[in-house]
Amino acid sequence: MTDLAVGEIVAERTVHLTRESLVRYAGASGDFNPIHYRDDVAASVGLPGVLAHGMLTMGLAVETVVPWLGDAGRIVDYGVRFTRPVVVDPETGADLVVVAKIGAVDDETVRVDLTVTAAETTVLGKAQVRVRRV
């Protein structure tokens, strides 16, 4: 991790989410809010459809950089701003696209900026991971 250039893409991936993905995450996280699996409840509170859990979206985004890092323990800080929900269609699901670019480099850490989109809409704003250099 010596020759890093600001703007360099270090990782990218697309994760396909289905309703089954949401049910599995609900079971693992204990978040059984029905807006994550029932269309009628989502509609009754004015949502455009069933939404992926925010923490699922956030976790999938940061996990994108782990293979590049080689060790998740090098993550020093991670933060995001939730800007748009990820609507998961009952038939087609949703694709979460994550691109990780070097945002800043100093002697001890590297800031990786994540661009996270679904349906060509940014769903996480100011998503930044600070990692320890080796």
ChimeraX attribute file (.defattr): number of C-alpha atoms within 10 A of each C-alpha:
attribute: neighborCount
match mode: 1-to-1
recipient: residues
	/A:1	9
	/A:2	8
	/A:3	5
	/A:4	14
	/A:5	12
	/A:6	14
	/A:7	13
	/A:8	12
	/A:9	16
	/A:10	16
	/A:11	18
	/A:12	17
	/A:13	16
	/A:14	17
	/A:15	15
	/A:16	14
	/A:17	19
	/A:18	18
	/A:19	21
	/A:20	12
	/A:21	15
	/A:22	21
	/A:23	16
	/A:24	12
	/A:25	18
	/A:26	19
	/A:27	11
	/A:28	10
	/A:29	12
	/A:30	9
	/A:31	14
	/A:32	15
	/A:33	12
	/A:34	14
	/A:35	19
	/A:36	22
	/A:37	21
	/A:38	15
	/A:39	17
	/A:40	14
	/A:41	16
	/A:42	18
	/A:43	13
	/A:44	11
	/A:45	10
	/A:46	9
	/A:47	15
	/A:48	15
	/A:49	23
	/A:50	24
	/A:51	22
	/A:52	25
	/A:53	21
	/A:54	14
	/A:55	13
	/A:56	14
	/A:57	20
	/A:58	19
	/A:59	11
	/A:60	17
	/A:61	29
	/A:62	23
	/A:63	13
	/A:64	21
	/A:65	25
	/A:66	15
	/A:67	11
	/A:68	14
	/A:69	19
	/A:70	9
	/A:71	10
	/A:72	14
	/A:73	10
	/A:74	15
	/A:75	19
	/A:76	13
	/A:77	11
	/A:78	14
	/A:79	14
	/A:80	17
	/A:81	12
	/A:82	16
	/A:83	12
	/A:84	14
	/A:85	21
	/A:86	26
	/A:87	20
	/A:88	24
	/A:89	16
	/A:90	15
	/A:91	8
	/A:92	11
	/A:93	17
	/A:94	21
	/A:95	19
	/A:96	22
	/A:97	23
	/A:98	24
	/A:99	19
	/A:100	26
	/A:101	21
	/A:102	21
	/A:103	19
	/A:104	15
	/A:105	18
	/A:106	9
	/A:107	9
	/A:108	9
	/A:109	17
	/A:110	21
	/A:111	22
	/A:112	27
	/A:113	23
	/A:114	27
	/A:115	19
	/A:116	26
	/A:117	22
	/A:118	21
	/A:119	12
	/A:120	10
	/A:121	14
	/A:122	18
	/A:123	23
	/A:124	25
	/A:125	17
	/A:126	14
	/A:127	20
	/A:128	23
	/A:129	23
	/A:130	20
	/A:131	21
	/A:132	17
	/A:133	15
	/A:134	10
